[in-house]
Amino acid sequence: MYVYIAIAAYFVVLFLTLRDIRIYRRTSFESYRKGAMKGIAASTIVLLGAVITPLNPNIGLLLVLIGMFLNKKGTREKVFNDATATERMMGKTDLQQ
């Protein structure tokens, strides 16, 4: 069961990182580049935790938790004006370069 939690957390961090990359490529806002860089580091830590979880669930999930906390993005510029929830989830922005 713990392995599934760790794998789900990895895919969440990876999805948010890819979303930040897409928004950065469309808008060139620096905060989204920094968010993508943080996401790459956090996804590495979460993946390491997911690999360790079958061997030692306590340490593996601790690494997953640390990775999730490192994925905290901070303040961002407003890039969505009239986007629906699905468009926001996929990273479609109203602003272009």
Contacts in CASP RR format, 6 or more apart in sequence:
PFRMAT RR
TARGET T0000
AUTHOR 0000-0000-0000
METHOD contacts of the structure
MODEL  1
MYVYIAIAAYFVVLFLTLRDIRIYRRTSFESYRKGAMKGIAASTIVLLGA
VITPLNPNIGLLLVLIGMFLNKKGTREKVFNDATATERMMGKTDLQQ
2 53 0 8 1.000
2 57 0 8 1.000
2 60 0 8 1.000
2 61 0 8 1.000
3 50 0 8 1.000
3 53 0 8 1.000
3 54 0 8 1.000
5 61 0 8 1.000
5 64 0 8 1.000
6 46 0 8 1.000
6 49 0 8 1.000
6 50 0 8 1.000
6 53 0 8 1.000
6 60 0 8 1.000
6 61 0 8 1.000
6 64 0 8 1.000
7 50 0 8 1.000
9 46 0 8 1.000
9 50 0 8 1.000
9 64 0 8 1.000
9 68 0 8 1.000
10 43 0 8 1.000
10 46 0 8 1.000
10 47 0 8 1.000
10 50 0 8 1.000
10 64 0 8 1.000
13 39 0 8 1.000
13 42 0 8 1.000
13 43 0 8 1.000
13 46 0 8 1.000
13 67 0 8 1.000
13 68 0 8 1.000
13 71 0 8 1.000
14 43 0 8 1.000
16 39 0 8 1.000
16 71 0 8 1.000
16 73 0 8 1.000
17 35 0 8 1.000
17 36 0 8 1.000
17 39 0 8 1.000
17 40 0 8 1.000
17 42 0 8 1.000
17 43 0 8 1.000
19 89 0 8 1.000
19 90 0 8 1.000
19 91 0 8 1.000
20 32 0 8 1.000
20 33 0 8 1.000
20 35 0 8 1.000
20 36 0 8 1.000
20 39 0 8 1.000
20 73 0 8 1.000
21 32 0 8 1.000
21 36 0 8 1.000
22 90 0 8 1.000
22 91 0 8 1.000
23 29 0 8 1.000
23 32 0 8 1.000
23 79 0 8 1.000
23 91 0 8 1.000
23 93 0 8 1.000
24 32 0 8 1.000
24 33 0 8 1.000
24 36 0 8 1.000
26 93 0 8 1.000
26 95 0 8 1.000
26 96 0 8 1.000
26 97 0 8 1.000
27 77 0 8 1.000
27 79 0 8 1.000
27 93 0 8 1.000
27 95 0 8 1.000
27 96 0 8 1.000
27 97 0 8 1.000
28 97 0 8 1.000
29 76 0 8 1.000
29 77 0 8 1.000
29 79 0 8 1.000
31 73 0 8 1.000
31 74 0 8 1.000
31 75 0 8 1.000
31 76 0 8 1.000
31 77 0 8 1.000
32 76 0 8 1.000
35 73 0 8 1.000
35 74 0 8 1.000
38 70 0 8 1.000
38 71 0 8 1.000
38 72 0 8 1.000
38 73 0 8 1.000
39 70 0 8 1.000
39 71 0 8 1.000
41 70 0 8 1.000
42 67 0 8 1.000
42 68 0 8 1.000
42 70 0 8 1.000
42 71 0 8 1.000
43 71 0 8 1.000
45 63 0 8 1.000
45 64 0 8 1.000
45 66 0 8 1.000
45 67 0 8 1.000
45 70 0 8 1.000
46 63 0 8 1.000
46 64 0 8 1.000
46 67 0 8 1.000
46 68 0 8 1.000
46 71 0 8 1.000
48 63 0 8 1.000
49 59 0 8 1.000
49 60 0 8 1.000
49 61 0 8 1.000
49 63 0 8 1.000
49 64 0 8 1.000
50 60 0 8 1.000
50 64 0 8 1.000
52 59 0 8 1.000
52 60 0 8 1.000
52 63 0 8 1.000
53 60 0 8 1.000
53 61 0 8 1.000
53 64 0 8 1.000
79 93 0 8 1.000
79 94 0 8 1.000
79 95 0 8 1.000
80 87 0 8 1.000
80 88 0 8 1.000
80 93 0 8 1.000
80 94 0 8 1.000
81 94 0 8 1.000
82 94 0 8 1.000
83 92 0 8 1.000
83 93 0 8 1.000
83 94 0 8 1.000
END
